Amino acid sequence: MADVAVNDQAVDAITFLVVLFLGEGASRKVAAKYNPVTLPDESVGDGIDRR
């Protein structure tokens, strides 16, 4: 009976890690879609190349 309890704990731990990993990736995708990176006004420039 102890083997079954250990196996259940192992399966639960692996499931937790898989869900955590997949959730992290999904969270990053959603964040990138709805919170795009914006540049500060100073760094954008006026489009004139001044080398």
WONORQUI-V998655 format. One record per residue. N is the residue number from 0. BURIAL is # if it has 9 or more other ideal C-beta (glycine too) atoms within 8 Angstrom, else .. D_CENTER is the distance of its C-alpha to the mean C-alpha in Angstrom with 2 decimals. Layout:
BEGIN
n burial d_center
N BURIAL D_CENTER
N BURIAL D_CENTER
END
This chain:
BEGIN
n burial d_center
0 . 38.51
1 . 36.52
2 . 34.95
3 . 33.52
4 . 31.94
5 . 30.34
6 . 29.05
7 . 27.59
8 . 25.79
9 . 24.44
10 . 23.24
11 . 21.64
12 . 19.82
13 . 18.59
14 . 17.54
15 . 15.62
16 . 13.71
17 . 13.03
18 . 11.89
19 . 9.63
20 . 8.08
21 . 8.06
22 . 6.88
23 . 3.55
24 . 3.65
25 . 5.78
26 . 4.65
27 . 3.46
28 . 6.63
29 . 8.55
30 . 8.25
31 . 9.37
32 . 11.99
33 . 13.47
34 . 13.25
35 . 14.51
36 . 15.47
37 . 19.17
38 . 21.75
39 . 24.39
40 . 27.80
41 . 29.41
42 . 27.29
43 . 27.71
44 . 31.46
45 . 34.08
46 . 33.75
47 . 36.84
48 . 36.60
49 . 38.56
50 . 38.76
END
